[in-house]
Amino acid sequence: MAHWDNAAVTREGIVLLNEMMAGHELILTRACGGTGTVEVSDMVEQTGLQEEKQTLKLTDEKDGPDGKTVTVQISSLGNEAEYLLQQIGVYAKLGTDGAEKLLFIMQDEGVLIPAESDKSFLLEIFCTLRIGENGKLTVIVDPTGIVTLDRLSQTESKFDRLLGEIDPLSGTGEPDSTTPGQVGQKYEDTTSGDIYTCTAITPGESGASPHYLWVPGRLGTLAEIRTAYSNIAGRIIGQQILRNAYWMTKENIINQREKLLYNKNGYTIDGWILWDANTSLEVVDQGLVTHSGGSIQQTPLVQKLEVNCLIPGIYTLSIFATKNVGFPNYFVEDIGDIPGHINADSGLVTFTFEVPDAVKDKTHWVSFEAQDDSLIKAAKLEPGPTQTLAHKDAAGNWVLNDPMPDKGLELLKCQRYLKYVSDDPIGYGYIGARGDAAWLAVPLSVPMRTTPTLVTTGKKIAIRGNGIEKVVEMSEVRVDRLRDDKILLKIPMTGIPAYTSVVAISAEANYDLFFSAEL
């Protein structure tokens, strides 16, 4: 049985800990497992493992009265062949730019770590760094945290027996978040023969029914279910990152400009941009219809994303349409297209990709190309490798999972990026003290994300006050500054007394005017 009683802070680790006590930040960077041992007296001199075999996981780090406790997790995941684990090392560095050093090392007679293809295996060790009264640095292992191979086998056997007592379920179609089950319970889709396992149950809010998370596969052992759950536990299940992406009914589409047909490239409904001059987007009762012209066979739709709104990790983009869409994509400024996995299934297309570390402070966006005359019903960008946008019903048809979002909330989200002016007056204000400019306020329902750009098809704007009217070229109108509740415009003016209250109206019919704060 492995006890891991042989443990030591290395000489390099002592330097790191002394620096930490002097006020410098100590960052634990990684843990490794290896085979081979050294003399116990030589452990303090080690700068690395004898023969590194596997990267381990640092799953927890806590400060307590006895020192800093670190949880090291070892599993069979990723192992191509079994090996004898005899050394565990944890590495650290000072600050973000420090050189990585071996902080402490443990060794023992060894635990046999199987290959991933042979057995599911999970071992957790809790290590505490302690500074004694004499200043000597030591590493101790909490024996209650050790899971031996025998103990793990007993745990898995007991868990297997418990799972065997749960009757399996079946149905025509995939299970969804409303399909009741128990953690570990199996579900068979009798149409396809696919098996799913319930890995988590999330309580509903305010007495609502709970949500059940079903993962594809014949999961059974504790380690397998824990591994599957860890893939999704770090994300908020079903979190929608996109704005204005549910289009099942016309009245729920955020379409501040109120057009039913958008031609050529440029802004369309809120948040979405056409990326080709030969395409158009039509708003209909049950979604969006795309049209292409010339040699273009697909219509690219794009949504720009907030800078730094995606942290590095795995994400899934899903598009629900009557025809398959092509080329779903994630693009980062100065990096280009990010590769990912596309899965198309007769109306639902998903694109799973990994956001790299280099996205910080970059402009990025997602896009997809809809086939000509395709009816697009919804889209979703969410963390994790699994789509939660839709599921198949008993007849094999895709059905939207989530209820339609609150339109008022979606409108406010969109107005953070676009303020559409549909009525006169456009703004109100006064003539400045020098009588050379009109200062006008355009009221806002929600603060915009940044100072916007004025976009208009109109050429002239009329300023009225104290019985006087002046017509000014729209090119003279300048966005001067942004406030939480208003946009301030400055317009060069003469001929109206200072401090006169004025309003601005459109001087032309059928104008289109909005303020864009897109990235």
Residue pairs with C-beta under 8 A, 6 or more apart in sequence:
1 148
1 150
2 108
2 109
2 110
2 111
2 146
2 148
3 108
3 141
3 143
3 146
4 88
4 106
4 107
4 108
4 125
4 141
4 146
5 108
5 141
6 40
6 43
6 106
6 107
6 108
7 43
7 104
7 105
7 106
7 107
7 127
7 138
7 139
7 140
7 141
8 40
8 43
8 44
8 104
8 105
8 138
8 139
9 17
9 44
9 103
9 104
9 129
9 137
9 138
9 139
10 43
10 44
10 45
10 46
10 47
10 101
10 102
10 103
10 104
10 105
11 44
11 45
12 47
12 101
12 102
12 103
13 92
13 101
13 102
13 103
13 104
13 137
14 137
15 101
16 26
16 92
16 93
16 94
16 101
16 103
17 26
17 103
17 129
17 131
17 137
19 26
19 94
20 26
20 94
21 131
24 94
24 95
25 94
25 95
26 92
26 93
26 94
27 92
27 93
27 94
27 95
27 96
27 98
28 58
28 61
28 70
28 90
28 91
28 92
28 103
29 91
29 92
29 93
29 100
30 55
30 56
30 58
30 90
30 91
30 100
31 55
31 56
31 57
31 58
31 72
31 88
31 89
31 90
31 91
32 49
32 52
32 53
32 54
32 55
32 56
32 88
32 89
32 91
33 49
33 52
33 53
33 54
33 55
33 56
33 74
33 85
33 87
33 88
33 113
34 49
34 50
34 51
34 52
34 53
34 54
34 85
34 86
34 87
34 88
34 89
35 50
35 51
35 53
35 83
35 84
35 85
35 86
35 87
35 110
36 49
36 50
36 51
36 86
36 87
37 50
37 86
37 87
37 107
38 46
38 50
38 107
43 105
43 107
46 89
46 102
46 105
47 101
47 102
48 89
48 102
49 87
49 89
49 105
50 86
50 87
53 83
53 85
53 113
54 74
54 78
54 79
54 83
54 85
54 113
55 78
56 72
56 73
56 74
56 88
57 72
57 73
57 74
57 75
58 70
58 71
58 72
58 73
58 90
59 71
59 72
59 73
59 124
60 69
60 70
60 71
61 68
61 69
61 70
61 71
62 68
62 69
63 69
64 128
66 128
66 130
67 128
67 129
67 130
67 131
68 128
68 129
69 126
69 127
69 128
69 142
70 90
70 126
70 127
70 128
70 129
71 124
71 125
71 126
71 127
71 145
72 88
72 90
72 124
72 125
72 126
72 127
73 122
73 123
73 124
74 85
74 88
74 111
74 113
74 121
74 122
74 123
74 124
74 125
75 120
75 121
75 122
75 123
75 223
75 227
76 113
76 114
76 115
76 116
76 118
76 119
76 120
76 121
76 122
76 223
77 116
77 227
78 116
79 113
79 114
79 115
79 116
80 115
80 116
81 115
82 112
82 113
82 114
82 115
82 118
83 112
83 113
84 110
84 111
84 112
84 113
85 110
85 111
85 112
85 113
86 107
86 108
86 109
86 110
87 105
87 106
87 107
88 105
88 106
88 107
88 125
89 102
89 103
89 104
89 105
89 106
90 102
90 103
90 104
90 105
90 127
91 100
91 101
91 102
91 103
92 100
92 101
92 103
93 99
93 100
93 101
104 127
104 129
104 139
106 125
106 127
106 139
106 141
111 123
111 148
111 149
112 149
113 121
113 123
114 121
120 156
120 221
120 222
120 223
120 224
120 227
121 149
121 152
121 223
122 147
122 152
122 222
122 223
122 226
123 146
123 147
123 149
123 152
124 145
124 147
125 141
125 145
125 146
126 141
126 142
126 144
126 145
127 139
127 140
127 141
127 142
128 139
128 140
128 141
128 142
129 137
129 139
130 137
130 138
130 139
130 140
131 137
132 138
147 155
155 222
156 221
156 222
156 223
159 184
159 221
159 222
160 220
160 221
162 184
163 184
163 185
163 220
166 182
166 184
166 185
166 186
167 185
168 185
168 186
168 187
168 188
169 175
169 179
169 181
169 185
169 186
169 187
169 188
170 187
170 188
170 189
170 190
171 179
171 187
171 188
171 189
171 190
171 394
172 189
172 190
172 191
172 394
173 189
173 191
173 391
173 392
173 393
173 394
173 396
174 189
174 194
174 196
174 214
174 391
174 392
175 181
175 187
175 189
175 196
175 198
175 212
175 214
175 391
176 214
176 391
176 401
177 211
177 212
177 213
177 238
177 388
177 401
178 209
178 211
178 212
179 187
179 212
179 214
180 212
181 187
181 198
181 201
181 212
181 214
182 198
182 201
183 198
183 199
183 200
183 201
183 225
184 197
184 198
184 199
184 219
184 220
184 225
185 197
185 198
186 195
186 196
186 197
186 218
187 195
187 196
187 197
187 198
187 214
188 194
188 195
188 196
189 195
189 196
191 396
194 216
195 216
195 217
195 218
196 214
196 215
196 216
196 217
197 214
197 215
197 217
197 218
197 219
197 220
197 225
197 228
198 212
198 213
198 214
198 215
199 213
199 214
199 215
199 219
199 225
199 228
199 229
199 232
200 212
200 213
200 229
200 232
200 233
201 210
201 211
201 212
201 213
202 210
202 211
202 212
202 213
202 237
203 210
204 210
204 211
211 237
213 229
213 232
213 237
215 228
215 229
215 232
215 386
217 228
219 225
219 228
231 384
231 385
232 384
232 385
232 386
234 313
234 383
235 313
235 382
235 383
235 384
236 383
237 384
237 388
238 382
238 388
238 401
238 402
239 382
239 383
240 380
240 381
240 382
240 402
240 405
241 305
241 309
241 310
241 315
241 381
241 382
241 383
242 271
242 303
242 366
242 379
242 380
242 381
243 254
243 270
243 271
243 303
243 410
243 413
243 414
243 417
244 253
244 254
244 269
244 270
244 271
244 272
244 410
244 413
244 414
245 271
245 303
245 378
245 379
245 380
245 381
246 252
246 378
246 400
246 402
246 404
246 405
247 253
247 287
247 288
247 376
247 377
247 378
248 286
248 287
248 377
248 378
248 400
248 404
249 285
249 286
249 404
250 283
250 284
250 285
250 286
251 407
252 404
252 405
252 407
253 269
253 283
253 288
254 269
254 270
254 271
254 407
254 410
254 411
254 414
255 269
255 270
255 283
256 270
256 411
256 414
256 415
256 418
256 420
256 422
256 514
257 267
257 269
257 420
257 512
257 514
258 422
259 283
260 282
260 283
260 284
261 280
261 281
261 282
261 283
262 268
262 269
262 274
262 280
262 281
262 282
263 280
264 274
264 277
264 278
264 279
264 280
265 273
265 274
265 275
265 276
265 277
265 279
266 273
266 274
267 273
267 418
267 455
267 514
267 516
267 518
268 274
268 281
268 301
269 281
269 283
269 288
270 414
270 417
270 418
271 303
271 414
271 417
271 418
272 281
272 301
272 302
272 303
273 301
273 302
273 303
273 304
274 280
274 281
274 299
274 300
274 301
274 302
275 300
275 301
275 302
275 367
276 292
276 296
276 299
276 300
278 292
278 293
278 294
278 295
278 296
279 290
279 291
279 292
279 293
279 296
279 299
279 300
280 290
280 291
280 293
280 299
281 288
281 289
281 290
281 291
281 299
281 301
282 288
282 289
282 290
282 291
284 375
286 375
286 377
287 321
287 375
287 376
287 377
287 378
288 375
288 376
289 373
289 374
289 375
289 376
290 298
290 299
290 301
290 370
290 371
290 372
290 373
290 374
290 376
291 299
291 372
291 373
292 298
292 299
292 372
297 371
297 372
298 325
298 326
298 327
298 369
298 370
298 371
298 372
299 369
299 370
299 372
299 374
300 327
300 367
300 368
300 369
301 367
301 368
301 369
301 370
301 376
302 365
302 366
302 367
303 365
303 366
303 367
304 363
304 364
304 365
304 518
304 519
305 364
305 365
305 366
305 519
306 449
306 519
307 361
307 362
307 363
307 364
307 519
308 359
308 360
308 361
310 355
310 359
310 364
311 355
312 354
312 355
312 356
312 357
312 359
313 354
313 355
313 383
314 352
314 353
314 354
314 355
314 383
314 384
314 385
315 330
315 352
315 353
315 354
315 355
315 381
315 382
315 383
315 384
316 350
316 351
316 352
316 380
316 381
316 382
316 383
316 384
316 385
316 386
316 387
317 328
317 330
317 350
317 351
317 352
317 353
317 366
317 368
317 379
317 380
317 381
318 348
318 349
318 350
318 351
318 379
318 380
318 381
318 382
318 387
318 389
318 390
319 325
319 328
319 348
319 349
319 350
319 368
319 370
319 376
319 378
319 379
320 347
320 348
320 376
320 377
320 378
320 379
320 389
320 390
320 398
320 400
321 347
321 348
321 349
321 370
321 374
321 375
321 376
321 377
322 347
322 374
322 375
322 376
322 377
323 347
323 370
323 371
323 373
323 374
323 375
324 344
324 346
324 347
324 349
324 371
325 349
325 368
325 369
325 370
325 371
325 374
325 376
326 368
326 369
326 370
326 371
327 367
327 368
327 369
328 342
328 349
328 350
328 351
328 366
328 367
328 368
329 337
329 338
329 351
329 366
329 367
329 368
330 337
330 338
330 340
330 351
330 353
330 355
330 364
330 365
330 366
331 337
331 338
331 364
331 365
331 366
331 367
332 338
332 356
332 358
332 359
332 362
332 363
332 364
333 362
333 363
333 364
334 362
335 356
335 358
335 359
335 362
338 353
338 354
338 355
338 356
339 353
340 351
340 352
340 353
340 354
341 351
341 352
341 353
342 349
342 350
342 351
343 349
343 350
343 352
346 398
347 398
348 387
348 389
348 390
348 398
349 368
350 387
351 368
352 385
363 519
366 381
368 379
370 376
377 400
378 389
378 390
378 400
379 389
380 387
380 388
380 389
382 388
382 389
388 401
388 402
389 400
389 401
389 402
390 398
390 399
390 400
390 401
391 398
391 399
391 401
392 398
392 399
393 399
412 445
412 446
415 444
415 445
415 446
415 448
416 446
416 447
416 448
416 449
416 517
417 448
417 449
417 516
417 517
417 518
418 452
418 514
418 515
418 516
418 517
418 518
419 442
419 444
419 448
419 452
419 487
419 514
419 515
419 517
420 513
420 514
421 442
421 513
421 514
421 515
424 505
424 506
425 503
425 504
425 505
426 440
426 442
426 461
426 504
426 505
426 506
426 513
427 440
427 441
427 442
427 443
427 487
427 489
427 503
427 504
428 440
428 441
428 501
428 502
428 503
428 504
429 438
429 439
429 440
429 441
429 489
429 501
429 502
429 503
429 504
430 438
430 439
430 465
430 499
430 500
430 501
430 502
431 437
431 438
431 439
431 465
431 493
431 496
431 497
431 498
431 499
431 500
431 502
432 438
432 439
432 498
433 498
433 499
434 498
435 493
435 494
435 496
435 497
435 498
436 492
436 493
436 494
437 490
437 491
437 492
437 493
438 463
438 489
438 490
438 491
438 493
438 496
438 502
438 504
439 480
439 488
439 489
439 490
440 488
440 489
440 490
440 491
440 502
440 504
441 486
441 487
441 488
441 489
442 486
442 487
442 488
442 489
442 515
443 485
443 486
444 483
444 484
444 485
444 486
444 487
447 482
447 484
447 485
448 482
448 487
448 515
448 517
449 517
450 482
450 517
451 479
451 481
451 482
451 517
452 479
452 482
452 487
452 515
452 516
452 517
453 479
453 515
453 516
453 517
454 477
454 479
454 489
454 513
454 514
454 515
455 513
455 514
455 515
455 516
456 474
456 511
456 512
456 513
456 514
457 510
457 511
457 512
457 513
458 474
458 506
458 507
458 508
458 511
458 512
458 513
459 473
459 474
459 507
459 508
460 471
460 472
460 473
460 474
460 507
460 508
461 471
461 472
461 473
461 474
461 477
461 491
461 504
461 505
461 506
461 507
462 469
462 470
462 471
462 472
462 504
462 505
462 506
462 507
463 469
463 470
463 471
463 472
463 491
463 493
463 496
463 502
463 503
463 504
464 470
464 502
464 503
464 504
464 505
465 496
465 500
465 501
465 502
465 503
466 496
466 497
466 500
466 501
468 495
468 496
468 500
470 493
470 495
470 496
471 507
472 491
472 492
472 493
476 491
476 492
477 489
477 490
477 491
478 489
478 490
478 491
479 487
479 488
479 489
479 515
480 488
480 489
480 490
481 488
482 488
487 515
489 504
491 504
496 502
506 513
